[in-house]
Amino acid sequence: SFELSGIPDNILIRVEGRPEVYKLENGAKRWIKTAEAFNRLGYKWSEIAPVNSIEIENYPIGATIE
């Protein structure tokens, strides 16, 4: 089974096949609204972890990162 506690904080996640990238922070998912914001914050596209739609729904929604 999938362990939510096994994912470290400050990780980037995305459901495969969907464009939205989220940052996990304090147990919540925060949508990174634009590629510009993603790049400005110094994140790397190669660091995005794929998750499934069931896993991502386990996280409450945090503030959008713009």
C-alpha positions in Angstrom: 0.0 0.0 0.0 1.0 3.6 -0.5 2.4 5.4 2.5 1.7 9.1 2.5 4.2 9.7 5.2 6.9 8.2 2.9 6.9 11.2 0.7 9.3 14.0 1.9 8.0 17.5 2.3 8.9 20.1 -0.4 8.6 17.5 -3.2 7.2 18.2 -6.7 4.4 15.9 -7.9 2.3 15.6 -11.0 -0.4 13.1 -12.1 0.9 11.4 -15.2 -0.9 12.7 -18.3 -1.9 16.0 -16.6 -0.1 19.3 -17.0 -0.5 20.6 -13.4 2.6 20.4 -11.2 2.1 20.6 -7.4 4.6 21.3 -4.6 3.9 19.3 -1.4 4.4 21.6 1.6 3.3 21.0 5.2 1.2 18.1 4.0 -0.8 20.1 1.4 -0.5 20.3 -2.3 0.2 23.7 -3.8 -0.4 24.2 -7.5 2.5 25.9 -9.3 0.4 28.0 -11.7 2.9 28.7 -14.5 6.1 27.4 -16.0 7.5 30.9 -15.3 6.8 30.6 -11.6 8.3 27.1 -11.6 11.5 28.3 -13.3 11.7 31.4 -11.2 11.7 29.3 -8.0 14.6 27.3 -9.4 12.8 23.9 -9.6 13.9 21.3 -12.0 11.5 19.5 -14.3 13.5 16.3 -13.8 12.6 16.4 -10.1 8.8 16.0 -10.5 7.6 12.7 -9.1 4.8 11.0 -10.9 1.8 10.0 -8.7 -1.6 8.6 -9.5 -4.9 10.5 -9.2 -5.8 8.6 -6.1 -2.6 9.5 -4.3 -2.8 13.2 -5.2 -6.4 13.4 -3.9 -5.1 12.5 -0.4 -3.6 15.9 -0.1 -5.5 19.0 1.0 -5.2 22.0 -1.4 -2.9 24.7 -0.2 -2.3 28.2 -1.6 -1.5 28.5 -5.3 2.1 29.4 -6.1 2.1 32.2 -8.7 
